[in-house]
Amino acid sequence: MQISDLIILCILLGCMTSYVPVFLCLFFTTAIGFMWFAHMPLILLAQTLFRSLDNFSLVVVLFFILCGNIMSKGKTVEKLINLANALVSWLPGGLGMAGVVGCGLFGAISGSTVATVVALGGFMIPALIQNGYEEKYTLGLMTTSPNLGVIIPPSISMIFYSMISNVSLEGLFISGFIPGLLIIACVCFYTWILYHNRTDIKRLPMPAFKDLYLILKEGFWAVMLIVIIFGGIFSGAFTANEAAVVASVYAFLVELFIYKSMNFKDVKEVTISSAVTSATLLLIVASATCFGRYLTFQNIPSRVAEIVVANIHSPFVFLLAMNIVLLFIGMFMDIISATLILGPVFLPLLGPFHVNPMHFGLIMTVNLAIGYCTPPMGVSLFITGALAKRDIIYVSRAVLPFLAIQIGVLFFLTYFPQVVLFLPRMFGYL
């Protein structure tokens, strides 16, 4: 490693450990690198900044953010939770199972962990505690289960990985189903083990066919949103970009005219809120792209690849090292920045170890999703702590059993790629 690389790394880490926003950390570090070490004109930095946003693939991110905000404002979340309750809440620990199933359903529309925590946490945490579930179990469940928002498609982080790797976005999307379902199944099994002998926990009666029919009827329009997104994408009716737009329009129509949970004033508020969120995200995208351009000019990805290939000879050890590195990075960096910065560095390493780029994209997504629940920078920990009025240490302890489950699933999908890539291969994306 050259002295210039160490200086840039220290500047970046120094900014990130302060209160400087992420996008400014990246841009400020890049500007110093361009002037002092790359000896490139700053006009090239400005061109990179604007060209990074001139990307049609970003449309899908903006509209999935809008779609998630519409659902959070309206009744779609409530309908999905009612449906999840009807399916599993009569089982031992059923309300806890309904929480993780509800996160999976909501995540299949929003593509965002933070949106899932906010939308479902405020609803499910009081309900679980009122029904006798321990607070630690409740907070651990509702802090980690929203990770399904970026594992089960559509996933915003997968969209960015597809941009930098040219891997099929549809193939990446469909690869997330098996890990997502495995996490749901493992959390439900863990919940059953904890509560199957507990008589003090309130358990809802099994719904009669008539009640189940009414719940399905009320939740039909919410479930159809999931069907439209995935049915449209994988049938070839429209692309992922078009699916995001169709989903947003459909969500607006359902909330305005069917559920009648929003009025036109709410439409304005949701649109402005989504625009602000999107603008914040685009600033990170632009600055991370500039930083990636600097890394390319300095030939850092190739040099890292040479070092790794020279010292690691086993694909097993390589994947283990990648998991450890990504789990550590996820503790300090948000998933979008990490994907855009580290993706170009790690992609050249995959060829020598015969790792499929789509498989690695899934590994990277799950690793960095776990970072939402790990201190000191885990966003979900702070959100859940604020909802429950608990400090980050208490919440960090509460998430440990659920993190163990997700890390177990992570290592399963790491070393059994034929299982998780079964669906992409079946649909012709591999």
FILOKOL-726373 format. One line per 3 residues: their letters; for each residue y, x negated, z negated of C-alpha. Coordinates in steps of 0.001 Angstrom, whole numbers, plus 500000, padded with zeros to 6 digits. Layout:
N
a = Y,X,Z  ... $
REM end
This chain:
430
mqi = 500000,500000,500000  503388,498658,500988  506351,498408,498618 $
sdl = 508236,501032,500667  505393,503496,500127  505543,502960,496360 $
iil = 509310,503450,496306  509068,506719,498273  506245,507940,496011 $
cil = 508242,507145,492871  511334,508919,494229  509305,512010,495124 $
lgc = 507479,512165,491782  510691,511455,489889  512446,514379,491579 $
mts = 509493,516705,491017  509315,515934,487303  512966,516932,486969 $
yvp = 514492,520328,487613  515195,519598,491285  513774,522384,493540 $
vfl = 510680,521404,495535  512337,521680,498946  515207,519416,497847 $
clf = 512730,516879,496415  510992,516671,499772  514158,516626,501883 $
ftt = 516002,514089,499714  512972,511767,499700  512596,512094,503471 $
aig = 516270,511346,504082  516004,508124,502045  512846,507167,503914 $
fmw = 514448,507794,507310  517521,505693,506480  516059,502801,504512 $
fah = 512483,502315,505701  511850,504099,509013  515276,503116,510429 $
mpl = 515420,506389,512342  518659,508289,513122  519319,511243,510825 $
ill = 519828,513465,513868  516044,513279,514325  515628,514604,510783 $
aqt = 517945,517517,511579  516009,518271,514771  512709,518222,512870 $
lfr = 514172,520525,510234  515113,523224,512732  512142,522814,515071 $
sld = 509742,523293,512150  511059,526837,511752  510866,527605,515469 $
nfs = 507194,528512,515146  505793,531900,516078  502937,531435,513576 $
lvv = 505430,531867,510711  505845,535533,511651  502502,536352,510064 $
vlf = 503637,534872,506733  506895,536822,506665  505288,540161,507402 $
fil = 502402,539737,504961  505011,539015,502265  506791,542223,503261 $
cgn = 503517,544167,503221  502643,542906,499731  506086,543835,498400 $
ims = 505829,547340,499861  502519,547902,498094  503826,546546,494804 $
kgk = 506782,548930,494969  504708,551959,496002  501470,553570,494853 $
tve = 498987,551529,496860  498194,549290,493878  497562,552312,491659 $
kli = 495207,553831,494259  493260,550584,494615  492891,550239,490833 $
nla = 491668,553845,490584  489108,553123,493269  487937,549948,491512 $
nal = 487675,551878,488223  485554,554552,489852  483199,551949,491299 $
vsw = 482506,549799,488211  484313,550981,485064  481276,552981,483845 $
lpg = 479287,549727,483545  479283,547548,480374  482581,545679,480515 $
glg = 483433,547871,483477  487199,547881,483015  487200,544078,483157 $
mag = 485072,544252,486293  487555,546731,487734  490317,544166,487141 $
vvg = 488667,541455,489263  487567,543970,491938  491130,545320,492058 $
cgl = 492471,541763,492512  490058,541312,495396  491177,544548,497063 $
fga = 494863,543804,496597  494406,540204,497700  492799,541478,500907 $
isg = 496216,542874,501843  498916,540749,500221  497644,537179,500807 $
stv = 499533,535982,497725  498381,535015,494229  501800,535517,492633 $
atv = 502156,539019,494106  498681,539902,492801  499456,538636,489276 $
val = 502711,540578,489095  501381,543783,490667  498090,544047,488761 $
ggf = 498814,542069,485586  501490,544429,484293  499119,547348,484841 $
mip = 495746,545946,483745  496614,543740,480749  497825,546623,478515 $
ali = 494961,548857,479722  492287,546278,478856  493717,545508,475410 $
qng = 494106,549216,474574  490449,549758,475443  489219,547114,472995 $
yee = 488886,544011,475174  489811,540732,473465  493240,539409,474358 $
kyt = 491904,535983,475393  489376,537548,477755  492046,539855,479167 $
lgl = 494599,537117,479795  491996,534745,481211  490697,537419,483572 $
mtt = 494089,538582,484836  495437,535034,485195  492558,533670,487288 $
spn = 491337,536696,489263  494588,536896,491307  493515,533586,492896 $
lgv = 491503,535873,495157  494852,536659,496809  494758,533315,498649 $
iip = 490968,533007,498985  490124,536430,500391  492011,536814,503686 $
psi = 494722,537205,504729  495759,533999,502965  499218,532491,503349 $
smi = 497917,528994,502606  495230,529357,505307  497964,530279,507786 $
fys = 499771,527005,507089  496548,525003,507242  495813,526563,510625 $
mis = 499298,525521,511816  498786,521851,510985  495105,521568,511974 $
nvs = 494873,523865,515025  491762,525440,513469  491233,529095,514411 $
leg = 493177,531267,511944  490738,534148,512394  487850,531789,511659 $
lfi = 489587,530510,508519  490264,534064,507402  486652,535147,507734 $
sgf = 485398,532008,505951  487146,533194,502768  485040,536318,502304 $
ipg = 481881,534678,500924  483664,532490,498286  485797,535476,497280 $
lli = 482783,537744,496857  480939,535006,494936  483839,534694,492472 $
iac = 483945,538480,492006  480170,538629,491449  480176,535713,488968 $
vcf = 483105,537105,486950  481448,540549,486818  478192,538954,485628 $
ytw = 480047,536937,482969  481787,540125,481831  478463,541961,481633 $
ily = 476984,539163,479484  479935,539365,477090  480023,543144,476717 $
hnr = 476606,544649,477516  475724,544918,473800  479186,545864,472594 $
tdi = 479374,549466,471364  483001,549222,470238  484305,548833,473794 $
krl = 485368,552073,475396  483353,552783,478523  484329,555438,481025 $
pmp = 481605,557915,482005  480014,557597,485404  482166,559688,487746 $
afk = 480646,562823,489168  480303,563039,492918  483232,565463,493092 $
dly = 485506,563134,491081  484433,560139,493155  485165,562076,496327 $
lil = 488670,562947,495101  489394,559312,494163  488173,558123,497554 $
keg = 490260,560807,499237  493407,559741,497353  492721,556061,498011 $
fwa = 491777,556567,501668  495160,555520,503044  495246,552405,500834 $
vml = 491748,551337,501911  492600,552018,505554  495247,549298,505320 $
ivi = 492455,546763,504682  490398,548275,507510  493332,548091,509931 $
ifg = 494045,544427,509132  490506,543122,509418  489164,545649,511887 $
gif = 492073,544936,514214  491816,541138,513936  488059,540747,514269 $
sga = 487617,543460,516894  490176,541716,519075  492532,544710,519095 $
fta = 495377,542459,517966  496048,538945,516708  496673,537929,513102 $
nea = 500435,537882,513806  500318,541400,515211  498092,542542,512325 $
avv = 500792,541533,509816  503426,543581,511644  501114,546588,512043 $
asv = 500174,546399,508344  503841,546367,507264  504740,549367,509444 $
yaf = 501649,551242,508261  502433,550487,504585  505998,551758,505024 $
lve = 504799,554998,506642  502150,555618,503965  504506,555003,501029 $
lfi = 507388,556993,502586  505630,560017,504027  502140,560297,502480 $
yks = 502349,558977,498904  506134,559631,498864  506575,556869,496310 $
mnf = 509534,555283,498110  512765,556489,499626  514967,554833,502225 $
kdv = 517015,553133,499505  513812,551468,498269  513083,550346,501825 $
kev = 516358,548430,501850  515619,546804,498464  512070,545792,499460 $
tis = 513268,544378,502781  516023,542305,501140  513628,541059,498432 $
sav = 511068,540058,501070  513761,538298,503109  514828,536234,500076 $
tsa = 511209,535306,499301  510589,534399,502936  513746,532279,503127 $
tll = 512687,530359,500004  509276,529748,501524  510743,528637,504853 $
liv = 512917,526053,503085  509750,524532,501627  508045,524653,505042 $
asa = 510979,522899,506746  511329,520144,504140  507549,519572,503938 $
tcf = 507401,519274,507740  510171,516663,507649  508302,514711,504995 $
gry = 505139,514911,507086  507083,513550,510057  508182,510568,507973 $
ltf = 504566,509916,506916  503554,509954,510588  506314,507499,511564 $
qni = 505137,505139,508823  501508,505516,509957  500505,506450,506408 $
psr = 497690,508927,507334  495931,506269,509442  496281,503634,506733 $
vae = 494885,506013,504106  491986,506825,506438  491175,503143,506887 $
ivv = 491153,502527,503130  488951,505543,502389  486458,504806,505183 $
ani = 486213,501177,504082  485432,502083,500454  483498,505358,500697 $
hsp = 480370,505604,502823  478761,508846,501684  479977,512334,502738 $
fvf = 478825,513579,499306  481066,511082,497485  483930,511717,499916 $
lla = 483882,515481,499263  483617,514884,495519  486646,512584,495657 $
mni = 488613,515118,497725  487844,517865,495195  488955,515726,492256 $
vll = 492165,514669,494030  493019,518236,495098  492291,519708,491665 $
fig = 494611,517111,490133  497352,517654,492727  497102,521419,492220 $
mfm = 498209,520918,488624  501609,519679,489773  502327,520967,493286 $
dii = 502461,524460,494746  499842,525385,497332  502214,525611,500327 $
sat = 503810,522183,499787  500443,520566,499058  498855,522045,502192 $
lil = 501707,520969,504467  502040,517470,502996  498418,516523,502317 $
gpv = 496791,518294,505253  498003,515754,507859  496954,512908,505531 $
flp = 493414,514197,504925  492586,515558,508386  492025,512099,509974 $
llg = 489428,511397,507265  487141,514276,508248  485767,512818,511495 $
pfh = 484110,509680,510043  482348,511790,507395  481410,514620,509809 $
vnp = 483224,517274,507762  484117,520440,509666  487933,521010,509582 $
mhf = 487412,524750,508948  485117,523955,506014  487655,521489,504611 $
gli = 490446,524066,505001  488463,526458,502817  487773,523727,500248 $
mtv = 491466,522814,500173  492540,526457,499774  490177,527144,496851 $
nla = 491098,523859,495142  494825,524499,495325  494368,528162,494359 $
igy = 492815,526965,491104  496056,525027,490574  497839,528335,489974 $
ctp = 495974,528514,486647  496088,524904,485468  498837,523424,483287 $
pmg = 501464,522080,483359  502776,523756,486562  500390,526711,486970 $
vsl = 502651,529601,487975  500121,532279,486983  500006,530906,483427 $
fit = 503735,531455,482997  503694,534932,484555  500786,536144,482406 $
gal = 502288,534533,479307  505557,536399,479933  503719,539703,480458 $
akr = 501696,539269,477241  504408,537448,475253  502122,534441,474685 $
dii = 502830,530718,475082  501303,528607,477850  498868,526835,475476 $
yvs = 497298,530134,474406  496971,531307,478007  495625,527901,479122 $
rav = 492799,528169,476602  492085,531731,477652  491518,530797,481303 $
lpf = 488941,528043,480666  485721,530113,481134  487073,531687,484318 $
lai = 488223,528327,485683  484684,527016,485075  483354,529877,487219 $
qig = 485791,529178,490049  485127,525427,489965  481392,526180,490076 $
vlf = 481906,528318,493187  484106,525557,494630  481341,522977,494344 $
flt = 478815,525432,495777  480919,526001,498893  481593,522244,499100 $
yfp = 477950,521229,499339  476484,524297,501065  478758,524634,504106 $
qvv = 476068,526447,506093  476403,529403,503691  480201,529761,503710 $
lfl = 480478,529071,507456  477824,531635,508315  480359,534373,509140 $
prm = 482683,532205,511307  479629,530950,513191  478283,534492,513648 $
fgy = 481608,535711,515066  481867,532731,517430  484670,530770,515734 $
l = 482489,527648,515401 $
REM end
